[in-house]
Amino acid sequence: MQRTIRLSAAVLATLIAAGCATHPATQPSAPTPSAYRVEYGQVQSIDLVRAESQTTGGGALLGAAVGAVVGRQIGSGSGRTAGTIVGAMGGAVVGNQIEKNNRGAQDFYRVAIVTQQGQVRTFDYQQLSELRVGDRVRIENNQVYRY
């Protein structure tokens, strides 16, 4: 019994730690300049990117708890312990997938720009403004403007 509680606590602590992981927000992939500067370039490509939806870990925790309770009902003795562990792990996977499906994926546009210096810089946007492939652009303070 004591071993089961410790094992369940370890699994729960691992799931909680995984739920606390952060994912970087979508931002321009080019390095942030240390000083204010303006660059000029031309739009090379615009691609629609399908992003994976991110989860908070709450679905996995809830799924693990429900799975552990259901798994505990199966078997007796050491079989009950195994059922609890397997139920918790399976519930965590199912709960995480349900949360991922409910949150939905966020599509975004990735704009690649070739600068006058020959570098390719990419910028990610939730909504595409009036930019088109071939447009001449000004990059000012990591923002892209047509000119």
MARNU-796245 format. One record per residue (C-alpha): x, y, z; residue number from 1. Coordinates in nm, 4 decimals. Example, Ala and Ser with C-alpha at 12.3 -4.5 7.8 and 13.67 -1.06 7.14 Angstrom:
<tivex><c1>1.2300</c1><c2>-0.4500</c2><c3>0.7800</c3><vonu>1</vonu></tivex>
<tivex><c1>1.3670</c1><c2>-0.1060</c2><c3>0.7140</c3><vonu>2</vonu></tivex>
This chain:
<tivex><c1>0.0000</c1><c2>0.0000</c2><c3>0.0000</c3><vonu>1</vonu></tivex>
<tivex><c1>0.2801</c1><c2>0.2384</c2><c3>0.0990</c3><vonu>2</vonu></tivex>
<tivex><c1>0.4630</c1><c2>0.1588</c2><c3>-0.2261</c3><vonu>3</vonu></tivex>
<tivex><c1>0.1508</c1><c2>0.2285</c2><c3>-0.4309</c3><vonu>4</vonu></tivex>
<tivex><c1>0.1040</c1><c2>0.5667</c2><c3>-0.2683</c3><vonu>5</vonu></tivex>
<tivex><c1>0.4679</c1><c2>0.6621</c2><c3>-0.3310</c3><vonu>6</vonu></tivex>
<tivex><c1>0.4500</c1><c2>0.5455</c2><c3>-0.6914</c3><vonu>7</vonu></tivex>
<tivex><c1>0.1233</c1><c2>0.7309</c2><c3>-0.7478</c3><vonu>8</vonu></tivex>
<tivex><c1>0.2740</c1><c2>1.0452</c2><c3>-0.5926</c3><vonu>9</vonu></tivex>
<tivex><c1>0.5789</c1><c2>1.0173</c2><c3>-0.8201</c3><vonu>10</vonu></tivex>
<tivex><c1>0.3593</c1><c2>0.9785</c2><c3>-1.1301</c3><vonu>11</vonu></tivex>
<tivex><c1>0.1428</c1><c2>1.2725</c2><c3>-1.0226</c3><vonu>12</vonu></tivex>
<tivex><c1>0.4488</c1><c2>1.4918</c2><c3>-0.9545</c3><vonu>13</vonu></tivex>
<tivex><c1>0.5876</c1><c2>1.4075</c2><c3>-1.2987</c3><vonu>14</vonu></tivex>
<tivex><c1>0.2582</c1><c2>1.4974</c2><c3>-1.4659</c3><vonu>15</vonu></tivex>
<tivex><c1>0.2357</c1><c2>1.8248</c2><c3>-1.2741</c3><vonu>16</vonu></tivex>
<tivex><c1>0.5930</c1><c2>1.9153</c2><c3>-1.3719</c3><vonu>17</vonu></tivex>
<tivex><c1>0.5160</c1><c2>1.8366</c2><c3>-1.7359</c3><vonu>18</vonu></tivex>
<tivex><c1>0.2075</c1><c2>2.0593</c2><c3>-1.7175</c3><vonu>19</vonu></tivex>
<tivex><c1>0.4209</c1><c2>2.3509</c2><c3>-1.5983</c3><vonu>20</vonu></tivex>
<tivex><c1>0.6379</c1><c2>2.3462</c2><c3>-1.9109</c3><vonu>21</vonu></tivex>
<tivex><c1>0.6073</c1><c2>2.6570</c2><c3>-2.1211</c3><vonu>22</vonu></tivex>
<tivex><c1>0.6085</c1><c2>2.6909</c2><c3>-2.4959</c3><vonu>23</vonu></tivex>
<tivex><c1>0.7539</c1><c2>2.9983</c2><c3>-2.6617</c3><vonu>24</vonu></tivex>
<tivex><c1>0.5063</c1><c2>3.2298</c2><c3>-2.8267</c3><vonu>25</vonu></tivex>
<tivex><c1>0.5228</c1><c2>3.2723</c2><c3>-3.2007</c3><vonu>26</vonu></tivex>
<tivex><c1>0.7520</c1><c2>3.5644</c2><c3>-3.2698</c3><vonu>27</vonu></tivex>
<tivex><c1>0.9817</c1><c2>3.6708</c2><c3>-3.5496</c3><vonu>28</vonu></tivex>
<tivex><c1>1.2616</c1><c2>3.4167</c2><c3>-3.5819</c3><vonu>29</vonu></tivex>
<tivex><c1>1.5257</c1><c2>3.6771</c2><c3>-3.6608</c3><vonu>30</vonu></tivex>
<tivex><c1>1.7456</c1><c2>3.8000</c2><c3>-3.3782</c3><vonu>31</vonu></tivex>
<tivex><c1>1.6283</c1><c2>4.1144</c2><c3>-3.2076</c3><vonu>32</vonu></tivex>
<tivex><c1>1.8571</c1><c2>4.4038</c2><c3>-3.3002</c3><vonu>33</vonu></tivex>
<tivex><c1>2.0257</c1><c2>4.5767</c2><c3>-3.0077</c3><vonu>34</vonu></tivex>
<tivex><c1>1.9748</c1><c2>4.9201</c2><c3>-3.1613</c3><vonu>35</vonu></tivex>
<tivex><c1>1.6894</c1><c2>5.0655</c2><c3>-3.3610</c3><vonu>36</vonu></tivex>
<tivex><c1>1.7541</c1><c2>5.0051</c2><c3>-3.7290</c3><vonu>37</vonu></tivex>
<tivex><c1>1.5743</c1><c2>4.9853</c2><c3>-4.0597</c3><vonu>38</vonu></tivex>
<tivex><c1>1.6290</c1><c2>4.7167</c2><c3>-4.3221</c3><vonu>39</vonu></tivex>
<tivex><c1>1.4893</c1><c2>4.6846</c2><c3>-4.6707</c3><vonu>40</vonu></tivex>
<tivex><c1>1.4064</c1><c2>4.3696</c2><c3>-4.8612</c3><vonu>41</vonu></tivex>
<tivex><c1>1.1597</c1><c2>4.1806</c2><c3>-5.0744</c3><vonu>42</vonu></tivex>
<tivex><c1>0.8968</c1><c2>3.9201</c2><c3>-4.9807</c3><vonu>43</vonu></tivex>
<tivex><c1>1.0284</c1><c2>3.5841</c2><c3>-5.1004</c3><vonu>44</vonu></tivex>
<tivex><c1>0.7445</c1><c2>3.3575</c2><c3>-4.9860</c3><vonu>45</vonu></tivex>
<tivex><c1>0.4297</c1><c2>3.3440</c2><c3>-4.7754</c3><vonu>46</vonu></tivex>
<tivex><c1>0.3327</c1><c2>3.0048</c2><c3>-4.6335</c3><vonu>47</vonu></tivex>
<tivex><c1>0.0328</c1><c2>2.8967</c2><c3>-4.4293</c3><vonu>48</vonu></tivex>
<tivex><c1>0.1615</c1><c2>2.6932</c2><c3>-4.1341</c3><vonu>49</vonu></tivex>
<tivex><c1>-0.0578</c1><c2>2.4549</c2><c3>-3.9374</c3><vonu>50</vonu></tivex>
<tivex><c1>0.0556</c1><c2>2.4757</c2><c3>-3.5753</c3><vonu>51</vonu></tivex>
<tivex><c1>0.0030</c1><c2>2.2013</c2><c3>-3.3213</c3><vonu>52</vonu></tivex>
<tivex><c1>-0.2268</c1><c2>2.3053</c2><c3>-3.0417</c3><vonu>53</vonu></tivex>
<tivex><c1>-0.0574</c1><c2>2.3395</c2><c3>-2.7039</c3><vonu>54</vonu></tivex>
<tivex><c1>-0.1921</c1><c2>2.1852</c2><c3>-2.3860</c3><vonu>55</vonu></tivex>
<tivex><c1>-0.1739</c1><c2>2.3060</c2><c3>-2.0276</c3><vonu>56</vonu></tivex>
<tivex><c1>-0.1379</c1><c2>1.9618</c2><c3>-1.8716</c3><vonu>57</vonu></tivex>
<tivex><c1>-0.4757</c1><c2>1.9909</c2><c3>-1.7012</c3><vonu>58</vonu></tivex>
<tivex><c1>-0.6300</c1><c2>1.7324</c2><c3>-1.9318</c3><vonu>59</vonu></tivex>
<tivex><c1>-0.3493</c1><c2>1.4879</c2><c3>-1.8562</c3><vonu>60</vonu></tivex>
<tivex><c1>-0.3869</c1><c2>1.5367</c2><c3>-1.4805</c3><vonu>61</vonu></tivex>
<tivex><c1>-0.7621</c1><c2>1.4912</c2><c3>-1.4887</c3><vonu>62</vonu></tivex>
<tivex><c1>-0.7289</c1><c2>1.1903</c2><c3>-1.7192</c3><vonu>63</vonu></tivex>
<tivex><c1>-0.4666</c1><c2>1.0345</c2><c3>-1.4914</c3><vonu>64</vonu></tivex>
<tivex><c1>-0.6882</c1><c2>1.0764</c2><c3>-1.1871</c3><vonu>65</vonu></tivex>
<tivex><c1>-0.9913</c1><c2>0.9239</c2><c3>-1.3597</c3><vonu>66</vonu></tivex>
<tivex><c1>-0.7782</c1><c2>0.6463</c2><c3>-1.5095</c3><vonu>67</vonu></tivex>
<tivex><c1>-0.6276</c1><c2>0.5624</c2><c3>-1.1712</c3><vonu>68</vonu></tivex>
<tivex><c1>-0.9707</c1><c2>0.5370</c2><c3>-1.0104</c3><vonu>69</vonu></tivex>
<tivex><c1>-1.1009</c1><c2>0.3131</c2><c3>-1.2896</c3><vonu>70</vonu></tivex>
<tivex><c1>-0.7811</c1><c2>0.1050</c2><c3>-1.2925</c3><vonu>71</vonu></tivex>
<tivex><c1>-0.8016</c1><c2>0.0562</c2><c3>-0.9157</c3><vonu>72</vonu></tivex>
<tivex><c1>-1.1351</c1><c2>-0.1197</c2><c3>-0.9594</c3><vonu>73</vonu></tivex>
<tivex><c1>-0.9680</c1><c2>-0.3945</c2><c3>-1.1645</c3><vonu>74</vonu></tivex>
<tivex><c1>-0.8143</c1><c2>-0.6943</c2><c3>-0.9909</c3><vonu>75</vonu></tivex>
<tivex><c1>-0.7027</c1><c2>-0.7424</c2><c3>-0.6324</c3><vonu>76</vonu></tivex>
<tivex><c1>-0.3675</c1><c2>-0.7363</c2><c3>-0.4513</c3><vonu>77</vonu></tivex>
<tivex><c1>-0.0756</c1><c2>-0.6616</c2><c3>-0.6811</c3><vonu>78</vonu></tivex>
<tivex><c1>-0.3124</c1><c2>-0.6679</c2><c3>-0.9805</c3><vonu>79</vonu></tivex>
<tivex><c1>-0.4952</c1><c2>-0.3727</c2><c3>-0.8292</c3><vonu>80</vonu></tivex>
<tivex><c1>-0.1687</c1><c2>-0.1776</c2><c3>-0.8046</c3><vonu>81</vonu></tivex>
<tivex><c1>-0.0807</c1><c2>-0.2554</c2><c3>-1.1638</c3><vonu>82</vonu></tivex>
<tivex><c1>-0.4329</c1><c2>-0.1600</c2><c3>-1.2730</c3><vonu>83</vonu></tivex>
<tivex><c1>-0.4025</c1><c2>0.1738</c2><c3>-1.0919</c3><vonu>84</vonu></tivex>
<tivex><c1>-0.0696</c1><c2>0.2540</c2><c3>-1.2577</c3><vonu>85</vonu></tivex>
<tivex><c1>-0.1768</c1><c2>0.1477</c2><c3>-1.6059</c3><vonu>86</vonu></tivex>
<tivex><c1>-0.5069</c1><c2>0.3310</c2><c3>-1.5653</c3><vonu>87</vonu></tivex>
<tivex><c1>-0.3299</c1><c2>0.6509</c2><c3>-1.4575</c3><vonu>88</vonu></tivex>
<tivex><c1>-0.0871</c1><c2>0.6414</c2><c3>-1.7490</c3><vonu>89</vonu></tivex>
<tivex><c1>-0.3554</c1><c2>0.5585</c2><c3>-2.0054</c3><vonu>90</vonu></tivex>
<tivex><c1>-0.5878</c1><c2>0.8218</c2><c3>-1.8613</c3><vonu>91</vonu></tivex>
<tivex><c1>-0.3127</c1><c2>1.0841</c2><c3>-1.8811</c3><vonu>92</vonu></tivex>
<tivex><c1>-0.2536</c1><c2>1.0124</c2><c3>-2.2505</c3><vonu>93</vonu></tivex>
<tivex><c1>-0.6253</c1><c2>1.0164</c2><c3>-2.3322</c3><vonu>94</vonu></tivex>
<tivex><c1>-0.6903</c1><c2>1.3298</c2><c3>-2.1230</c3><vonu>95</vonu></tivex>
<tivex><c1>-0.4037</c1><c2>1.5170</c2><c3>-2.2896</c3><vonu>96</vonu></tivex>
<tivex><c1>-0.5316</c1><c2>1.4235</c2><c3>-2.6369</c3><vonu>97</vonu></tivex>
<tivex><c1>-0.8852</c1><c2>1.5348</c2><c3>-2.5500</c3><vonu>98</vonu></tivex>
<tivex><c1>-0.7536</c1><c2>1.8709</c2><c3>-2.4284</c3><vonu>99</vonu></tivex>
<tivex><c1>-0.5431</c1><c2>1.9095</c2><c3>-2.7442</c3><vonu>100</vonu></tivex>
<tivex><c1>-0.8462</c1><c2>1.8376</c2><c3>-2.9650</c3><vonu>101</vonu></tivex>
<tivex><c1>-1.0664</c1><c2>2.0819</c2><c3>-2.7746</c3><vonu>102</vonu></tivex>
<tivex><c1>-0.8137</c1><c2>2.3678</c2><c3>-2.7892</c3><vonu>103</vonu></tivex>
<tivex><c1>-0.7715</c1><c2>2.3422</c2><c3>-3.1662</c3><vonu>104</vonu></tivex>
<tivex><c1>-0.4695</c1><c2>2.4307</c2><c3>-3.3746</c3><vonu>105</vonu></tivex>
<tivex><c1>-0.3780</c1><c2>2.7889</c2><c3>-3.4549</c3><vonu>106</vonu></tivex>
<tivex><c1>-0.2854</c1><c2>2.8474</c2><c3>-3.8177</c3><vonu>107</vonu></tivex>
<tivex><c1>-0.0448</c1><c2>3.1295</c2><c3>-3.8954</c3><vonu>108</vonu></tivex>
<tivex><c1>0.1333</c1><c2>3.2818</c2><c3>-4.1921</c3><vonu>109</vonu></tivex>
<tivex><c1>0.5126</c1><c2>3.2643</c2><c3>-4.2198</c3><vonu>110</vonu></tivex>
<tivex><c1>0.6526</c1><c2>3.5462</c2><c3>-4.4334</c3><vonu>111</vonu></tivex>
<tivex><c1>1.0100</c1><c2>3.5022</c2><c3>-4.5632</c3><vonu>112</vonu></tivex>
<tivex><c1>1.1915</c1><c2>3.8213</c2><c3>-4.6649</c3><vonu>113</vonu></tivex>
<tivex><c1>1.5264</c1><c2>3.8489</c2><c3>-4.8419</c3><vonu>114</vonu></tivex>
<tivex><c1>1.7033</c1><c2>4.1612</c2><c3>-4.7150</c3><vonu>115</vonu></tivex>
<tivex><c1>1.9324</c1><c2>4.3818</c2><c3>-4.9217</c3><vonu>116</vonu></tivex>
<tivex><c1>2.2247</c1><c2>4.2169</c2><c3>-4.7397</c3><vonu>117</vonu></tivex>
<tivex><c1>2.1121</c1><c2>3.8759</c2><c3>-4.8731</c3><vonu>118</vonu></tivex>
<tivex><c1>1.9824</c1><c2>3.7398</c2><c3>-4.5422</c3><vonu>119</vonu></tivex>
<tivex><c1>1.6483</c1><c2>3.5605</c2><c3>-4.5214</c3><vonu>120</vonu></tivex>
<tivex><c1>1.4365</c1><c2>3.6702</c2><c3>-4.2261</c3><vonu>121</vonu></tivex>
<tivex><c1>1.1033</c1><c2>3.5128</c2><c3>-4.1360</c3><vonu>122</vonu></tivex>
<tivex><c1>0.8091</c1><c2>3.6660</c2><c3>-3.9547</c3><vonu>123</vonu></tivex>
<tivex><c1>0.4986</c1><c2>3.4864</c2><c3>-3.8249</c3><vonu>124</vonu></tivex>
<tivex><c1>0.1557</c1><c2>3.6533</c2><c3>-3.8360</c3><vonu>125</vonu></tivex>
<tivex><c1>-0.1869</c1><c2>3.5415</c2><c3>-3.7201</c3><vonu>126</vonu></tivex>
<tivex><c1>-0.3468</c1><c2>3.7528</c2><c3>-3.9922</c3><vonu>127</vonu></tivex>
<tivex><c1>-0.1872</c1><c2>3.8482</c2><c3>-4.3185</c3><vonu>128</vonu></tivex>
<tivex><c1>-0.2067</c1><c2>4.2149</c2><c3>-4.4047</c3><vonu>129</vonu></tivex>
<tivex><c1>-0.1603</c1><c2>4.3402</c2><c3>-4.7603</c3><vonu>130</vonu></tivex>
<tivex><c1>0.1726</c1><c2>4.1632</c2><c3>-4.8127</c3><vonu>131</vonu></tivex>
<tivex><c1>0.2206</c1><c2>3.9663</c2><c3>-5.1349</c3><vonu>132</vonu></tivex>
<tivex><c1>0.5133</c1><c2>3.7705</c2><c3>-5.2771</c3><vonu>133</vonu></tivex>
<tivex><c1>0.7459</c1><c2>4.0107</c2><c3>-5.4578</c3><vonu>134</vonu></tivex>
<tivex><c1>0.6478</c1><c2>4.3196</c2><c3>-5.2530</c3><vonu>135</vonu></tivex>
<tivex><c1>0.9295</c1><c2>4.5510</c2><c3>-5.1500</c3><vonu>136</vonu></tivex>
<tivex><c1>0.9252</c1><c2>4.5959</c2><c3>-4.7734</c3><vonu>137</vonu></tivex>
<tivex><c1>1.0838</c1><c2>4.7925</c2><c3>-4.4930</c3><vonu>138</vonu></tivex>
<tivex><c1>1.1663</c1><c2>4.6115</c2><c3>-4.1671</c3><vonu>139</vonu></tivex>
<tivex><c1>1.1546</c1><c2>4.8596</c2><c3>-3.8852</c3><vonu>140</vonu></tivex>
<tivex><c1>1.1752</c1><c2>4.7553</c2><c3>-3.5200</c3><vonu>141</vonu></tivex>
<tivex><c1>1.0984</c1><c2>4.3925</c2><c3>-3.6271</c3><vonu>142</vonu></tivex>
<tivex><c1>0.7784</c1><c2>4.5025</c2><c3>-3.8016</c3><vonu>143</vonu></tivex>
<tivex><c1>0.7280</c1><c2>4.4632</c2><c3>-4.1763</c3><vonu>144</vonu></tivex>
<tivex><c1>0.5799</c1><c2>4.7440</c2><c3>-4.3870</c3><vonu>145</vonu></tivex>
<tivex><c1>0.5188</c1><c2>4.7671</c2><c3>-4.7606</c3><vonu>146</vonu></tivex>
<tivex><c1>0.6706</c1><c2>5.0634</c2><c3>-4.9409</c3><vonu>147</vonu></tivex>
